[in-house]
Amino acid sequence: LLETSPGVAEVTFVEKEPAERHAIISWEQKNSCILPEDLKNFYLMTDGFQMTWSVKTDDTPMPLGSMVINSVSKLCRLGGSPMYTLPNAPTLADLEDDTDEEGNGDKPEKPHFDSRSLIFELDPCNGNGKVCLVYKHAKPVVSPETEIWFLDRALYWHFLTKTFTAYYRLLITHLGLPQWQYAFTSYGVSPQAKQWFNMYKPITINTDLLSEEADTFVNKLDPNKVFKSKNKTPVIKKKLPSQPAGSQKSHTSMTSSKTSSLTGNSSRK
């Protein structure tokens, strides 16, 4: 699909060998948690995923799309170490605030940077944020339930999917376009990224319109207006073939003269 799209060049897919089963087991032992079954099966097929593509601008390829899923060895934990090596250096856990909104209504409970949650980086997003595998309940023991969340550059959390398989489908569907994860935030993608979306994935960027204003994508036909002229009872009139007025008059005079001549002939006879 990408290779047949206009302007797309240099579609590169990096084939990776399956992850060793003992590498997955050692990761689980090191982090005291169990990988979700779908992600584990993915790693047993390929140790990570990487696909990039470019667009041609003035015959010069410019990198644009990037789809990345870190390998097992790069599935590193976030918030586990200080940001600096100085003593008493701040950590991500210092961002925790007891007044943060928890799961209210339809909003799921957000992950925590402290020991209440385990967070692992799935995709660095080219510096635009981080897609993370999150174990939200790590105390008293780590719950096997996981979710996929997006951590933006301002360190705010945005829910993506409940399973890795669903996230993988989102990744492929959005073609790895820059900042596509921001389409699932309240502020959306940047104007520049929206231009790329409108070029390569116009339906994807307009999902809100499809769900909230579905009528805008449907042709509105009012039968009463369209067929209004047909509701009137038509008046049937038989019309002769259209002829010029002069010819009609001459035709009438010729008919009357023939009739009179025929009458005269009969009277003579």
Secondary structure by P-SEA (a helix, b strand, c coil): ccccccccccbbbbbbccccaaaaaaaaaaacccccaaaaaaaaaccbbbbbbbbbcccbbbbcbbbbbbccccccccccccccccccccccccccccccccccccccbbbbccccbbbbbcccccccccccccccccccccccbbbbbbbcccbbbbbccccaaaaaaaaaaaccccccccccccccccaaaaaaaaaccccccccccccccccccbbbbcccccccccccbbbbbbbcccccaaaaaaaaaaaaaaaaaaaaaaaac
